[in-house]
Amino acid sequence: MGLYLLDYGAGNVRSLANTIKKLGYEFEWISSPADFLKATSLIFPGVGAFGTAIEGLESRGLLEPLREYIASGKPYFGICIGMQVLFQSSSESPSTKGLGLIPCSIDEFDNADKSVPHMGWNSVEFLDLADKTHEGIDESSHYYFVHSYRARYDWTDADAAQWVHTTTQYGQEVFVASVRKGNVFGTQFHPEKSGDAGLRLLNAWLSSPENSRTAAPPSPPLARPPRAQDGLTKRIVACMDVRSNDDGDLVVTKGDQYDVREKPAATPAPADPSSGQQASTAGAVRNLGKPVALAARYYAAGADELCLMNITSFRHSPLQDQPMLAVVRAAAEEVFVPLTIGGGIKDSVDPDGTPRPALEVAGAYFRAGADKVSIATEAVFAVEQMRARASDGGLCHGDGTSAIETIAKAYGRQAVVVSVDPRRVYVEPGYDGPYKDELVYGKPDGAEAERSKAWWYQCTVKGGRENRPLSVVQLARGVEKLGAGEILLNSIDRDGTGLGFDIDLVNLVRRNVRIPVVASSGAGKAQHFVEVFQQTGVEAALAAGIFHREEVGIPEVKDALVGANIKARR
């Protein structure tokens, strides 16, 4: 089989390459138009903006050869952008034309009843088959989606509907999850990030005879009215703070209020050789394991996503941080769920004076295998600058230069996470200052220390070490305006306490944005995850220390969610 992969120059293709390697198949990269003639099977994966993908293909002289390859009848598999380019157009880039094989457009989700992007694990439903598995897809499994634009399923449009293989529901919208006709197969979801279910799908396509992938019949147009609820699950995210210890080795650590060194009186946790964990002595960097080993362990345990937060000194010149890039590459070879990298995603200057824009830094991590990048301090400064430009001190449009904007333009907003570190500021209950509309009041039956008190949440930078004149609501609204696709909401007050997530904080932010929110900080037991999902409606919840120390296991959290009738991927 002459299997080739197409990289248009912006999307992350490392994850798919790792998956194919894991499955035991050989492949080549499309490096010139002539390679299309050598290919007997072609996979086009990618994330990013529709216009960027088409422009990337055109600038490399690959668009017309791609069109000719598909027209030749040889097998084609498009993933995410690789599927969307088959359509006529996208409202994401109205002036850009797609390949036009599927006669309808890609449009943005309606966010009236849901967060956008559609981000997470969702189920699919077949249109054209009586059985529940085909092409490796299984209706009983969940697959990972991350996109803001979709092809709405319109069964009354027979020309377009004949391409539709499966649909998915998000909110009250039913959209195209996969297409299949003739030699063309495509998925809106990412099989390479869909765990075992995705591996099975890819293996089924790769292992089937090539001639069996060239004559798929058209689908009958069938009505698919929305169900009462969609199949989107709640995500459990395991986070690993990575830094070098005193011997120069990269380790996963965790601190109380950002102090990652063992206290003189601390009793170290037992070492875990399987994860690279070692007993720590007083004053040493707390070592909770090797990052790649822990990532593999969490993937095996059922984590829906993983985060690697770079807190090494190299974050000030991240492209010089070859050890951290190596960690991302190695982790991406072991895990087949989404991987977020944070720390140092900003405009920077190398020690030799070479300027490195944030887009270049993000691109290096994407090529290493990351799927999303997390921005923290730089996001605060970007919103402050945006507010300063607005005549009324509110929100205006960005100037196009911030890390959020440049990365979202190239890779799509779904690739940009903003990590927020707010801290409570207590005021008198009768406070009438600029943040009066954001005040939270202690409940009479709540924690005794909070009763009869009022507070707002102030944003911080540099890992909580510096306060900024910006509230968490101002920041959340600002980063959404700039183009962030997700908010990772930490709580300095709850970090390391084990008291549970700050429900008031999470609800405050959730009410003020339409992008997904990940709740973080404070989880101490499985029930805390149940509470944050039941009481706030957030899409995901994150924990670190309780997973590292094995105080709570990811399967235990999933069991608790299912026991509370909360959808979770098992």
Secondary structure by P-SEA (a helix, b strand, c coil): cbbbbbbcccccaaaaaaaaaaacccccccccccccccccbbbbbbbccaaaaaaaaaaaccaaaaaaaaaaccbbbbcccccccccccccccccccccccccbbbbbcccccccccccccbbbbbccccccccccccccbbbbbbcccccccccccccccccccbbbbcccbbbbcccccccbbbbccccccccaaaaaaaaaaaacccccccbbbbbccccccccccccbbbbbbbbbbbbbccccbbbbbcccccccccccccccccccccccbbbbccccccccccaaaaaaaaaaacccbbbbbbccccccccccaaaaaaaaaaaaaccccbbbbbcccccccccccccccaaaaaaaaaaacccbbbbcaaaaaaaaaaaaacccccccccccccaaaaaaaacccccbbbbbbbbbbbccccccccccccbbbbbcccccccccbbbbbbbbcccccccccccaaaaaaaaaaacccccccccccccccccccaaaaaaaaaaccccbbbbbcccccaaaaaaaaacccccccccccccccccccaaaaaaaaaaacccccc
